[in-house]
Amino acid sequence: MVQKSADAFRTIGEMAEILGVRTHILRYWEEQFPMLKPLTRAGGRRLYRPDDVALLHNIHRLLYSEGYTVKGARRFLETGDVPASAPIASIAPAPSVTQVDVSALRAIRDRLASALAAA
């Protein structure tokens, strides 16, 4: 594949390949994110400018890496505010097994075994 300049326009197929999504996803994003407006040529051919490419990368990051909903990502991009529901990435991770009291886990296991034996 020939490397394009960073200033080059990208087709919808190229952007779909770069982002790892299908082309219909990009068309859906155009409906959901009013700030995303690629140039359209004859026959509806879309050409994404460098600003559109950067915006697509941001949308993809918000949705796929940070766990925003489409509505939350749109609000974030429009206002810069964090949506009311925090993105999944900001939720504290579950404690690792080493952080959990092993004796508490054994007690739970024993209670479950007793309940299953009684059933």
DSSP file (Angstrom, degrees, kcal/mol; ACC not computed):
  #  RESIDUE AA STRUCTURE BP1 BP2  ACC     N-H-->O    O-->H-N    N-H-->O    O-->H-N    TCO  KAPPA ALPHA  PHI   PSI    X-CA   Y-CA   Z-CA
    1    1 A M              0   0    0      0, 0.0     2,-0.3     0, 0.0     0, 0.0   0.000 360.0 360.0 360.0 132.9    0.0    0.0    0.0
    2    2 A V        -     0   0    0      1,-0.1     2,-0.3     0, 0.0     0, 0.0  -0.588 360.0-121.3 -77.4 131.8    1.4    3.4   -1.0
    3    3 A Q        -     0   0    0     -2,-0.3     2,-0.2     1,-0.0    -1,-0.1  -0.590  26.7-147.6 -75.7 130.2    1.7    5.8    2.0
    4    4 A K        -     0   0    0     -2,-0.3     2,-0.0     1,-0.1     6,-0.0  -0.618  23.5 -98.5 -93.2 156.6   -0.3    9.0    1.5
    5    5 A S    >   -     0   0    0     -2,-0.2     3,-1.5     1,-0.1    -1,-0.1  -0.351  31.9-115.6 -65.3 153.5    0.8   12.4    2.8
    6    6 A A  T 3  S+     0   0    0      1,-0.3    -1,-0.1    -2,-0.0    -2,-0.0   0.760 118.2  54.9 -62.5 -23.8   -0.8   13.4    6.1
    7    7 A D  T 3  S+     0   0    0      2,-0.1    -1,-0.3    42,-0.1    -2,-0.0   0.543  86.1 110.4 -85.8  -8.0   -2.5   16.2    4.1
    8    8 A A  S <  S-     0   0    0     -3,-1.5     2,-0.2    41,-0.1    -4,-0.1  -0.326  73.3-113.6 -71.6 149.4   -4.1   13.9    1.6
    9    9 A F        -     0   0    0     40,-0.1     2,-0.4    38,-0.0    40,-0.2  -0.535  30.6-144.5 -76.7 148.9   -7.8   13.3    1.5
   10   10 A R  E     -A   48   0A   0     38,-2.2    38,-3.7    -2,-0.2     2,-0.1  -0.900   5.8-130.3-117.3 145.2   -9.0    9.8    2.4
   11   11 A T  E  >  -A   47   0A   0     -2,-0.4     4,-2.3    36,-0.2     5,-0.2  -0.411  31.6-106.4 -83.8 168.3  -11.8    7.8    1.0
   12   12 A I  H  > S+     0   0    0     34,-0.6     4,-2.4     1,-0.2     5,-0.2   0.870 121.7  53.6 -63.9 -36.3  -14.4    6.1    3.2
   13   13 A G  H  > S+     0   0    0      2,-0.2     4,-2.1     1,-0.2    -1,-0.2   0.910 108.6  48.5 -64.5 -42.4  -12.8    2.7    2.4
   14   14 A E  H  > S+     0   0    0      2,-0.2     4,-2.6     1,-0.2    -2,-0.2   0.923 113.1  47.2 -63.0 -44.2   -9.4    3.9    3.5
   15   15 A M  H  X S+     0   0    0     -4,-2.3     4,-2.6     2,-0.2     5,-0.2   0.888 109.8  53.1 -66.8 -38.2  -10.7    5.3    6.7
   16   16 A A  H  X>S+     0   0    0     -4,-2.4     5,-1.9     1,-0.2     4,-1.5   0.917 112.0  45.8 -62.2 -41.8  -12.7    2.2    7.5
   17   17 A E  H  <5S+     0   0    0     -4,-2.1    -2,-0.2     2,-0.2    -1,-0.2   0.916 112.6  50.0 -67.0 -43.3   -9.5    0.1    7.0
   18   18 A I  H  <5S+     0   0    0     -4,-2.6    -2,-0.2     1,-0.2    -1,-0.2   0.913 118.7  38.0 -61.1 -43.9   -7.4    2.5    9.1
   19   19 A L  H  <5S-     0   0    0     -4,-2.6    -1,-0.2    -5,-0.2    -2,-0.2   0.649 107.1-123.6 -84.8 -16.1   -9.9    2.5   12.0
   20   20 A G  T  <5S+     0   0    0     -4,-1.5     2,-0.3     1,-0.3    -3,-0.2   0.835  71.5 114.7  76.3  32.1  -10.8   -1.2   11.7
   21   21 A V      < -     0   0    0     -5,-1.9    -1,-0.3    -6,-0.2     2,-0.1  -0.823  69.9 -98.3-125.7 167.9  -14.5   -0.6   11.2
   22   22 A R    >>  -     0   0    0     -2,-0.3     4,-1.0     1,-0.1     3,-1.0  -0.490  34.2-113.2 -83.4 158.5  -16.9   -1.2    8.4
   23   23 A T  H 3> S+     0   0    0      1,-0.3     4,-2.0     2,-0.2     5,-0.2   0.821 114.0  62.2 -63.4 -32.1  -17.9    1.6    6.1
   24   24 A H  H 3> S+     0   0    0      1,-0.2     4,-2.1     2,-0.2    -1,-0.3   0.812  98.3  58.4 -66.0 -26.4  -21.5    1.7    7.3
   25   25 A I  H <> S+     0   0    0     -3,-1.0     4,-2.5     2,-0.2    -1,-0.2   0.915 105.4  48.8 -65.8 -42.3  -20.2    2.6   10.7
   26   26 A L  H  X S+     0   0    0     -4,-1.0     4,-1.7     2,-0.2    -2,-0.2   0.889 110.5  50.2 -65.1 -39.1  -18.6    5.7    9.3
   27   27 A R  H  X S+     0   0    0     -4,-2.0     4,-1.1     2,-0.2    -1,-0.2   0.889 110.4  50.8 -65.9 -37.0  -21.8    6.7    7.5
   28   28 A Y  H >X S+     0   0    0     -4,-2.1     4,-2.0     1,-0.2     3,-0.5   0.917 107.3  53.5 -63.7 -43.7  -23.7    6.2   10.8
   29   29 A W  H 3X S+     0   0    0     -4,-2.5     4,-2.7     1,-0.2     7,-0.2   0.858 102.1  58.9 -60.4 -34.5  -21.1    8.4   12.6
   30   30 A E  H 3< S+     0   0    0     -4,-1.7    -1,-0.2     1,-0.2    -2,-0.2   0.866 108.8  45.2 -62.2 -34.5  -21.8   11.1   10.0
   31   31 A E  H << S+     0   0    0     -4,-1.1    -2,-0.2    -3,-0.5    -1,-0.2   0.870 118.7  41.6 -73.0 -37.3  -25.4   11.1   11.1
   32   32 A Q  H  < S+     0   0    0     -4,-2.0    -2,-0.2     1,-0.2    -3,-0.2   0.738 113.1  51.6 -86.3 -24.8  -24.7   11.1   14.8
   33   33 A F    ><  -     0   0    0     -4,-2.7     3,-2.2    -5,-0.2    -1,-0.2  -0.867  64.4-169.9-116.8  95.6  -21.8   13.6   14.9
   34   34 A P  T 3  S+     0   0    0      0, 0.0    -1,-0.1     0, 0.0    -4,-0.1   0.721  83.6  65.1 -61.4 -20.9  -22.9   16.8   13.1
   35   35 A M  T 3  S+     0   0    0      1,-0.1     2,-0.9    20,-0.0    -5,-0.1   0.626  83.0  87.2 -77.0 -10.8  -19.4   18.2   13.2
   36   36 A L    <   +     0   0    0     -3,-2.2    -3,-0.1    -7,-0.2    -1,-0.1  -0.791  51.3 155.6 -91.2 105.7  -18.2   15.3   10.9
   37   37 A K        -     0   0    0     -2,-0.9    15,-0.1     3,-0.0     3,-0.1  -0.744  19.6-169.7-135.3  85.8  -18.8   16.6    7.3
   38   38 A P        -     0   0    0      0, 0.0    10,-0.2     0, 0.0     2,-0.2  -0.319  35.3 -97.0 -70.1 158.8  -16.7   14.9    4.7
   39   39 A L  E     -B   47   0A   0      8,-2.2     8,-2.7     1,-0.0     2,-0.5  -0.504  38.6-149.5 -69.0 144.1  -16.6   16.3    1.2
   40   40 A T  E     -B   46   0A   0      6,-0.2     6,-0.2    -2,-0.2     2,-0.2  -0.976  13.0-169.9-120.1 135.3  -18.9   14.5   -1.2
   41   41 A R    >   -     0   0    0      4,-2.9     3,-1.9    -2,-0.5     4,-0.4  -0.412  46.8 -43.6-107.6-175.6  -18.3   14.2   -4.8
   42   42 A A  G >  S+     0   0    0      1,-0.3     3,-0.8     2,-0.2    -1,-0.2  -0.208 129.8  20.9 -52.6 136.9  -20.3   12.9   -7.7
   43   43 A G  G 3  S-     0   0    0      1,-0.2    -1,-0.3    -3,-0.1    -2,-0.0   0.605 130.7 -73.9  77.4  11.4  -22.2    9.8   -6.9
   44   44 A G  G <  S+     0   0    0     -3,-1.9     2,-0.3     1,-0.2    -1,-0.2   0.642  76.7 167.7  78.8  14.3  -21.9   10.5   -3.1
   45   45 A R    <   -     0   0    0     -3,-0.8    -4,-2.9    -4,-0.4     2,-0.3  -0.472  27.1-139.7 -66.3 125.4  -18.2    9.6   -2.9
   46   46 A R  E     - B   0  40A   0     -2,-0.3   -34,-0.6    -6,-0.2     2,-0.4  -0.686  18.0-171.3 -92.1 138.3  -16.9   10.7    0.4
   47   47 A L  E     -AB  11  39A   0     -8,-2.7    -8,-2.2    -2,-0.3     2,-0.6  -0.985  13.4-147.8-127.9 121.3  -13.5   12.3    0.9
   48   48 A Y  E     -A   10   0A   0    -38,-3.7   -38,-2.2    -2,-0.4    -2,-0.0  -0.776  10.7-146.1 -93.0 123.7  -12.3   12.9    4.4
   49   49 A R     >  -     0   0    0     -2,-0.6     4,-2.5   -40,-0.2     3,-0.2  -0.308  35.7 -95.8 -76.0 167.2  -10.0   16.0    4.9
   50   50 A P  H  > S+     0   0    0      0, 0.0     4,-2.2     0, 0.0     5,-0.2   0.865 128.0  51.8 -54.8 -37.9   -7.2   15.9    7.5
   51   51 A D  H  > S+     0   0    0      2,-0.2     4,-2.2     1,-0.2     5,-0.1   0.891 109.9  49.1 -65.5 -38.5   -9.5   17.5   10.1
   52   52 A D  H  > S+     0   0    0     -3,-0.2     4,-2.8     2,-0.2    -1,-0.2   0.896 109.2  52.9 -65.3 -39.9  -12.1   14.9    9.4
   53   53 A V  H  X S+     0   0    0     -4,-2.5     4,-2.2     2,-0.2    -2,-0.2   0.927 109.9  47.8 -61.3 -45.6   -9.5   12.2    9.8
   54   54 A A  H  X S+     0   0    0     -4,-2.2     4,-2.1     1,-0.2    -1,-0.2   0.903 112.2  49.9 -62.1 -41.4   -8.5   13.6   13.2
   55   55 A L  H  X S+     0   0    0     -4,-2.2     4,-2.8     2,-0.2    -2,-0.2   0.903 108.8  52.0 -64.7 -41.4  -12.1   13.8   14.3
   56   56 A L  H  X S+     0   0    0     -4,-2.8     4,-2.7     1,-0.2    -1,-0.2   0.902 108.6  50.9 -62.0 -40.4  -12.7   10.2   13.2
   57   57 A H  H  X S+     0   0    0     -4,-2.2     4,-2.4     2,-0.2    -1,-0.2   0.910 111.6  48.3 -62.8 -41.0   -9.7    9.0   15.3
   58   58 A N  H  X S+     0   0    0     -4,-2.1     4,-2.7     2,-0.2    -2,-0.2   0.925 112.1  48.2 -64.6 -44.9  -11.1   10.9   18.3
   59   59 A I  H  X S+     0   0    0     -4,-2.8     4,-2.5     1,-0.2     5,-0.3   0.938 112.6  49.0 -60.1 -46.9  -14.6    9.4   17.8
   60   60 A H  H  X>S+     0   0    0     -4,-2.7     4,-3.0     1,-0.2     5,-0.6   0.915 112.0  48.7 -59.9 -44.5  -13.1    6.0   17.5
   61   61 A R  I  X>S+     0   0    0     -4,-2.4     5,-2.2     1,-0.2     4,-1.7   0.925 112.4  48.0 -61.8 -46.0  -11.0    6.4   20.6
   62   62 A L  I  <5S+     0   0    0     -4,-2.7     6,-2.8     3,-0.2    -2,-0.2   0.912 120.3  37.0 -62.4 -42.7  -14.0    7.7   22.7
   63   63 A L  I  <5S+     0   0    0     -4,-2.5    -2,-0.2     4,-0.2    -1,-0.2   0.911 129.4  26.9 -77.9 -43.8  -16.3    4.9   21.6
   64   64 A Y  I  <5S+     0   0    0     -4,-3.0    -3,-0.2    -5,-0.3    -2,-0.2   0.785 131.4  28.3 -97.3 -29.2  -13.9    1.9   21.5
   65   65 A S  I  <<S+     0   0    0     -4,-1.7    -3,-0.2    -5,-0.6    -4,-0.1   0.832 127.9  34.9-100.1 -39.6  -11.1    2.7   23.9
   66   66 A E  S   <S-     0   0    0     -5,-2.2    23,-1.5    22,-0.1    24,-0.3   0.546  99.9-124.6 -98.2  -7.4  -12.8    5.0   26.5
   67   67 A G        +     0   0    0     -6,-0.3    21,-0.3    20,-0.2    -4,-0.2   0.681  49.8 158.1  79.5  18.8  -16.2    3.4   26.5
   68   68 A Y        -     0   0    0     -6,-2.8    -1,-0.2    -7,-0.2     2,-0.1  -0.386  40.4-122.6 -70.1 152.9  -18.3    6.4   25.8
   69   69 A T     >  -     0   0    0      1,-0.1     4,-2.8    -2,-0.1     5,-0.2  -0.452  31.5-105.2 -79.9 168.3  -21.8    5.9   24.3
   70   70 A V  H  > S+     0   0    0      2,-0.2     4,-2.6     1,-0.2     5,-0.2   0.933 124.1  48.9 -61.1 -44.2  -22.5    7.7   21.0
   71   71 A K  H  > S+     0   0    0      1,-0.2     4,-2.4     2,-0.2    -1,-0.2   0.918 113.2  46.5 -61.6 -44.1  -24.6   10.3   22.8
   72   72 A G  H  > S+     0   0    0      2,-0.2     4,-2.5     1,-0.2    -2,-0.2   0.897 112.5  49.2 -66.1 -41.0  -21.8   10.8   25.4
   73   73 A A  H  X S+     0   0    0     -4,-2.8     4,-2.6     2,-0.2     5,-0.2   0.905 111.0  50.5 -65.1 -41.1  -19.1   11.1   22.8
   74   74 A R  H  X S+     0   0    0     -4,-2.6     4,-2.3    -5,-0.2    -2,-0.2   0.936 111.9  47.6 -61.6 -46.0  -21.1   13.6   20.8
   75   75 A R  H  X>S+     0   0    0     -4,-2.4     4,-2.6     1,-0.2     5,-0.6   0.913 111.9  50.6 -61.4 -42.9  -21.7   15.7   24.0
   76   76 A F  H  X5S+     0   0    0     -4,-2.5     4,-2.3     1,-0.2    -1,-0.2   0.920 113.1  45.0 -61.0 -45.0  -18.0   15.5   24.8
   77   77 A L  H  <5S+     0   0    0     -4,-2.6    -1,-0.2     1,-0.2    -2,-0.2   0.843 116.1  46.8 -70.3 -32.9  -17.0   16.6   21.4
   78   78 A E  H  <5S+     0   0    0     -4,-2.3    -2,-0.2    -5,-0.2    -1,-0.2   0.888 133.4  11.7 -75.0 -39.3  -19.5   19.4   21.2
   79   79 A T  H  <5S-     0   0    0     -4,-2.6    -3,-0.2    -5,-0.2    -2,-0.2   0.651  87.0-126.7-115.7 -20.1  -18.9   20.9   24.6
   80   80 A G     << +     0   0    0     -4,-2.3     2,-0.2    -5,-0.6    -4,-0.2   0.446  67.9 131.8  81.3  -1.0  -15.7   19.4   26.0
   81   81 A D        -     0   0    0     -6,-0.5    -1,-0.3     1,-0.1    -2,-0.2  -0.541  65.7-112.8 -83.0 149.7  -17.7   18.4   29.1
   82   82 A V        -     0   0    0     -2,-0.2     4,-0.1    -3,-0.1    -1,-0.1  -0.698  42.0-110.9 -77.2 130.2  -17.5   15.0   30.6
   83   83 A P        -     0   0    0      0, 0.0    -1,-0.1     0, 0.0   -11,-0.1  -0.124  25.7-106.7 -59.7 160.5  -20.9   13.3   30.1
   84   84 A A  S    S+     0   0    0      1,-0.1     2,-0.7     2,-0.1    -2,-0.1   0.890 112.1  60.9 -57.2 -41.8  -23.1   12.6   33.2
   85   85 A S  S    S-     0   0    0      1,-0.0    -1,-0.1     0, 0.0     3,-0.1  -0.804  95.9-127.6 -89.5 120.4  -22.3    8.9   32.9
   86   86 A A        -     0   0    0     -2,-0.7    -2,-0.1     1,-0.1     5,-0.1  -0.291  29.1 -99.2 -65.6 147.9  -18.6    8.5   33.3
   87   87 A P    >   -     0   0    0      0, 0.0     3,-1.6     0, 0.0     4,-0.4  -0.310  31.8-112.6 -65.4 154.2  -16.8    6.5   30.6
   88   88 A I  G >  S+     0   0    0    -21,-0.3     3,-1.7     1,-0.3   -21,-0.2   0.846 113.5  64.7 -56.8 -36.6  -16.1    2.9   31.4
   89   89 A A  G 3  S+     0   0    0    -23,-1.5    -1,-0.3     1,-0.3   -22,-0.1   0.750  96.9  56.7 -62.3 -23.8  -12.3    3.6   31.4
   90   90 A S  G <  S+     0   0    0     -3,-1.6     2,-0.3   -24,-0.3    -1,-0.3   0.560  83.1 100.9 -87.6  -5.9  -12.7    5.9   34.4
   91   91 A I  S <  S-     0   0    0     -3,-1.7    -3,-0.0    -4,-0.4     0, 0.0  -0.608  87.0-103.9 -77.8 136.5  -14.3    3.2   36.6
   92   92 A A        -     0   0    0     -2,-0.3    -1,-0.1     1,-0.1    -2,-0.1  -0.313  39.7-111.1 -61.2 138.3  -11.9    1.7   39.0
   93   93 A P        -     0   0    0      0, 0.0    -1,-0.1     0, 0.0     3,-0.1  -0.301  38.4 -92.5 -68.1 156.1  -10.8   -1.8   38.0
   94   94 A A        -     0   0    0      1,-0.1     0, 0.0     0, 0.0     0, 0.0  -0.361  51.7 -95.9 -64.4 146.8  -11.9   -4.8   40.0
   95   95 A P        -     0   0    0      0, 0.0    -1,-0.1     0, 0.0     2,-0.0  -0.331  41.8-112.4 -65.1 148.1   -9.5   -5.8   42.7
   96   96 A S    >>  -     0   0    0      1,-0.1     3,-1.4    -3,-0.1     4,-0.7  -0.324  29.1-104.3 -75.7 165.2   -7.1   -8.5   41.8
   97   97 A V  G >4 S+     0   0    0      1,-0.3     3,-0.8     2,-0.2    -1,-0.1   0.843 121.3  59.4 -60.3 -33.5   -7.3  -11.9   43.5
   98   98 A T  G 34 S+     0   0    0      1,-0.2    -1,-0.3     3,-0.1     4,-0.1   0.760 103.0  53.0 -68.4 -22.1   -4.3  -11.1   45.6
   99   99 A Q  G <4 S+     0   0    0     -3,-1.4     2,-0.3     2,-0.1    -1,-0.2   0.633  94.1  86.3 -85.4 -14.7   -6.2   -8.1   47.0
  100  100 A V  S << S-     0   0    0     -3,-0.8     2,-0.6    -4,-0.7     3,-0.1  -0.651  92.3-105.8 -89.8 142.2   -9.2  -10.1   48.1
  101  101 A D     >  -     0   0    0     -2,-0.3     4,-1.5     1,-0.2     3,-0.4  -0.545  27.0-155.2 -67.8 114.5   -9.3  -11.9   51.4
  102  102 A V  H  > S+     0   0    0     -2,-0.6     4,-2.2     1,-0.2    -1,-0.2   0.851  91.4  57.6 -63.9 -35.7   -8.8  -15.6   50.5
  103  103 A S  H  > S+     0   0    0      1,-0.2     4,-2.0     2,-0.2    -1,-0.2   0.867 104.2  52.8 -65.3 -33.9  -10.5  -16.8   53.7
  104  104 A A  H  > S+     0   0    0     -3,-0.4     4,-2.0     2,-0.2    -1,-0.2   0.897 108.8  50.1 -65.7 -39.6  -13.6  -14.8   52.7
  105  105 A L  H  X S+     0   0    0     -4,-1.5     4,-2.5     1,-0.2    -2,-0.2   0.899 109.6  50.7 -65.0 -40.3  -13.6  -16.6   49.3
  106  106 A R  H  X S+     0   0    0     -4,-2.2     4,-2.4     2,-0.2    -1,-0.2   0.888 108.7  52.1 -65.1 -37.8  -13.2  -20.0   51.0
  107  107 A A  H  X S+     0   0    0     -4,-2.0     4,-2.2     2,-0.2    -1,-0.2   0.906 110.4  48.1 -64.3 -41.7  -16.2  -19.2   53.2
  108  108 A I  H  X S+     0   0    0     -4,-2.0     4,-2.5     2,-0.2    -2,-0.2   0.928 111.1  51.1 -63.1 -45.0  -18.3  -18.3   50.2
  109  109 A R  H  X S+     0   0    0     -4,-2.5     4,-2.5     1,-0.2    -2,-0.2   0.916 110.4  49.1 -58.6 -44.1  -17.3  -21.5   48.4
  110  110 A D  H  X S+     0   0    0     -4,-2.4     4,-2.3     2,-0.2    -1,-0.2   0.891 110.6  49.9 -64.8 -40.1  -18.2  -23.6   51.5
  111  111 A R  H  X S+     0   0    0     -4,-2.2     4,-2.4     2,-0.2    -1,-0.2   0.910 111.7  48.7 -64.8 -41.7  -21.6  -21.9   51.8
  112  112 A L  H  X S+     0   0    0     -4,-2.5     4,-2.5     2,-0.2    -2,-0.2   0.912 110.8  50.4 -64.0 -41.9  -22.3  -22.5   48.1
  113  113 A A  H  X S+     0   0    0     -4,-2.5     4,-2.2     1,-0.2    -2,-0.2   0.905 111.4  48.7 -62.6 -40.4  -21.2  -26.1   48.4
  114  114 A S  H  X S+     0   0    0     -4,-2.3     4,-2.0     2,-0.2    -1,-0.2   0.909 111.5  49.4 -64.7 -41.8  -23.5  -26.6   51.4
  115  115 A A  H  X S+     0   0    0     -4,-2.4     4,-1.1     1,-0.2    -2,-0.2   0.886 112.3  47.7 -65.9 -38.7  -26.5  -25.0   49.5
  116  116 A L  H  < S+     0   0    0     -4,-2.5    -1,-0.2     1,-0.2    -2,-0.2   0.877 110.6  51.3 -69.8 -36.7  -25.9  -27.2   46.5
  117  117 A A  H  < S+     0   0    0     -4,-2.2    -2,-0.2     1,-0.2    -1,-0.2   0.861 110.5  49.6 -67.4 -34.8  -25.7  -30.3   48.6
  118  118 A A  H  <        0   0    0     -4,-2.0    -1,-0.2     1,-0.2    -2,-0.2   0.725 360.0 360.0 -75.4 -21.9  -28.9  -29.4   50.4
  119  119 A A     <        0   0    0     -4,-1.1    -1,-0.2    -3,-0.2    -2,-0.2   0.466 360.0 360.0 -77.6 360.0  -30.8  -28.8   47.1
